Amino acid sequence: MNNNRRRNFRTRTQKNNFRRRGVSTNSSNTNGFNNNGNLNFNRNGSMNNIHNVEKTMQKYQQLAKDAQSNGDPVLAQNYLQHADHFLRRYNELNEKRENFVEKIVTEEKSLTKGDSLDEENKTATN
């Protein structure tokens, strides 16, 4: 065995761009918010995707069923509260999506009405 061989590890370069908790080294933090971990919890926006929210909600519902069948009503209630939170988030995202679709449809209708009025005005002036 080569236990006597000395290992040569690569040294890490010092990185100054990592985030320190509660300490802001730059002066760009002028918006009044402190830089705690909860402010930017989901940076990738995964809980803005309605499919991820639905999947997470179903996961907590299944965990609640499993906890209930194992005879732990406190844990089951905890999971149900989590599932309820994601249900509210799911409904909120669904409502946003429906409002967005309605807005697009009304804009398309107004554009087609505007185009038809322009065509009528052109034919009337000719």
Stockholm file with secondary structure:
# STOCKHOLM 1.0

chainA/1-126         MNNNRRRNFRTRTQKNNFRRRGVSTNSSNTNGFNNNGNLNFNRNGSMNNIHNVEKTMQKYQQLAKDAQSNGDPVLAQNYLQHADHFLRRYNELNEKRENFVEKIVTEEKSLTKGDSLDEENKTATN
#=GR chainA/1-126 SS CCTTSCCCCCCCCCCSCSCCTTCCCSTTCCSSCCCCTTTTSCTTCGGGSHHHHHHHHHHHHHHHHHHHHTTCHHHHHHHHHHHHHHHHHHHHHHHHHHHHHHHHHHHHHHHHHHHHHHHHHHHHHC
#=GC SS_cons         CCTTSCCCCCCCCCCSCSCCTTCCCSTTCCSSCCCCTTTTSCTTCGGGSHHHHHHHHHHHHHHHHHHHHTTCHHHHHHHHHHHHHHHHHHHHHHHHHHHHHHHHHHHHHHHHHHHHHHHHHHHHHC
//
